[in-house]
Amino acid sequence: NYSKKKQRSPNIAVSFDIWGTLLAPNPTYKKERIKCIANFFEVTIKEAKMAINNVEFSFDSRTDTEGMHFGFEERITAIASLLLKTDVLKSKKINNLHQNLNRLFLEHKPTLLEKDTTISTLRKLRAKGVYICFFSNTGFIEGSVMRKSMQQLGVNPDNAFFSDELKLSKPAKKAFD
């Protein structure tokens, strides 16, 4: 069974990125995330969507060029700043928003890109003694939530690394050391 991990010394290891390689984001999650953030900041869906898109573009560009990690707190603070709602972060419980976004992610899980072949390919690799590893940058959603989602999809690597846990993102050289 693919989901059962064997103890073995990895002579061969294969590392996969998650997004765009194994998983595709669920479009419903993104819509629900926008609604949740709009409600939190008491702004329109359009305003929230614009702020989220601007922050994601800016932070993801910096992540891709500098290898810096920008997690939930940095992203939501930047969104608040764009919406001129930084006072809301002090008056409302940001942890509730974080928990709601995590819950929404698990309710609207990503999907396997190659539903018919992903699990069977991973099984074949594991049967040949290949050590399977995932490495993914994270943003709003942290690695612990990604692990739960992957388990629910039946995707269980020997090891998984997430940028929020490493405090570094791909392509930073240090992230691969």
C-alpha positions in Angstrom: 0.0 0.0 0.0 1.3 3.4 -1.0 0.3 5.0 2.3 2.3 2.6 4.4 5.8 3.8 4.9 8.6 1.3 4.9 11.9 1.8 6.8 14.6 1.8 4.2 17.8 3.6 3.4 17.1 5.8 0.4 19.5 5.0 -2.4 17.3 7.0 -4.7 15.2 10.0 -3.7 12.7 11.9 -5.7 11.5 15.3 -4.6 8.3 16.8 -6.0 6.9 20.3 -5.8 3.3 20.2 -4.9 1.4 23.0 -6.7 1.2 22.5 -10.4 3.0 19.2 -10.2 0.8 17.0 -8.1 -2.0 19.3 -6.9 -4.3 21.9 -8.4 -5.9 24.5 -6.2 -9.6 24.3 -5.7 -11.2 27.5 -7.2 -14.0 27.3 -4.6 -11.4 27.8 -1.9 -10.1 31.0 -3.5 -13.6 32.4 -3.8 -14.5 31.5 -0.2 -11.1 32.9 1.0 -11.9 36.2 -0.6 -15.4 36.3 1.0 -13.9 35.4 4.4 -11.3 38.2 4.2 -13.9 40.7 2.9 -16.1 39.9 5.8 -13.3 40.2 8.3 -12.2 43.6 7.1 -15.8 44.7 6.3 -15.0 45.6 2.7 -16.5 44.6 -0.7 -15.6 41.4 -2.4 -14.0 43.5 -5.2 -11.9 45.4 -2.7 -10.7 42.2 -0.9 -10.0 40.5 -4.2 -7.9 43.4 -5.5 -5.9 43.6 -2.2 -5.3 39.8 -2.1 -4.2 39.7 -5.7 -1.8 42.6 -5.2 -0.3 41.1 -2.1 0.0 37.6 -3.6 1.7 39.0 -6.7 4.1 41.1 -4.7 5.0 38.5 -2.1 5.1 35.6 -4.6 7.4 37.6 -6.9 9.8 38.3 -4.0 9.6 34.6 -2.9 10.5 33.5 -6.4 13.5 35.9 -6.7 14.8 36.1 -3.1 13.6 32.9 -1.5 11.9 34.8 1.3 8.9 33.2 3.0 5.8 35.4 3.6 3.2 33.6 5.7 -0.3 34.3 6.8 0.6 37.1 9.2 2.7 39.1 6.7 0.1 38.6 4.0 -2.9 39.6 6.1 -1.0 42.6 7.5 -0.2 43.8 3.9 -3.8 43.3 2.9 -5.0 45.3 5.9 -2.6 48.1 4.9 -3.8 48.2 1.3 -7.4 48.3 2.5 -6.5 51.0 5.0 -7.9 48.7 7.7 -4.9 48.1 10.0 -7.0 49.1 13.0 -9.1 46.0 12.3 -6.1 43.8 13.1 -6.0 45.3 16.6 -9.7 45.1 17.3 -10.6 41.7 15.8 -9.1 38.3 16.5 -6.8 37.5 13.7 -6.5 33.9 15.0 -10.2 33.4 14.2 -9.6 34.5 10.6 -6.5 32.2 10.3 -8.5 29.2 11.7 -11.4 30.0 9.3 -9.1 30.1 6.3 -7.5 26.8 7.4 -11.0 25.2 7.8 -12.1 26.5 4.4 -8.9 25.0 2.8 -9.7 21.6 4.2 -13.4 21.8 3.2 -12.4 22.8 -0.4 -9.3 20.7 -0.8 -7.0 20.9 -3.8 -7.4 18.1 -6.4 -4.8 15.7 -7.8 -3.7 17.0 -11.2 -3.5 13.5 -12.7 -6.2 11.7 -10.6 -5.8 8.4 -12.4 -2.0 8.1 -12.3 -0.5 10.1 -9.4 -1.1 7.6 -6.7 -0.2 4.6 -8.9 3.0 6.3 -10.0 4.0 7.1 -6.4 3.2 3.5 -5.4 5.4 2.2 -8.2 8.3 4.4 -7.1 7.9 3.4 -3.5 7.8 -0.3 -4.5 11.2 0.2 -6.1 12.6 1.6 -2.9 12.5 5.2 -4.0 12.3 7.7 -1.1 9.5 10.2 -1.9 9.8 13.8 -0.7 7.7 16.9 -1.2 8.9 20.5 -0.9 6.5 23.4 -1.3 6.3 27.1 -0.6 3.3 28.1 1.5 1.5 31.4 2.0 -1.9 31.7 3.6 -1.9 28.0 4.4 0.8 26.4 6.5 2.5 23.1 6.1 0.6 21.3 8.9 -2.7 22.0 7.0 -1.2 21.0 3.7 -0.2 17.7 5.3 -3.8 17.0 6.4 -5.0 17.9 3.0 -2.5 15.5 1.3 -3.4 12.7 3.7 -7.1 13.2 2.9 -6.2 12.8 -0.8 -4.1 9.7 -0.1 -0.8 11.4 -0.9 1.7 10.5 1.8 5.4 11.1 1.1 8.3 9.8 3.2 9.0 13.4 4.1 7.6 16.9 3.3 9.1 20.3 3.7 7.2 23.5 3.7 8.5 27.1 3.6 6.6 28.2 6.7 8.4 25.5 8.7 11.8 26.2 7.2 11.3 30.0 7.2 12.8 29.9 3.7 11.2 29.4 0.3 12.3 28.0 -2.9 14.5 28.9 -4.7 16.7 30.0 -1.8 19.8 27.8 -1.8 19.7 27.5 2.0 16.2 25.8 1.7 17.8 22.8 0.0 20.7 22.3 2.5 
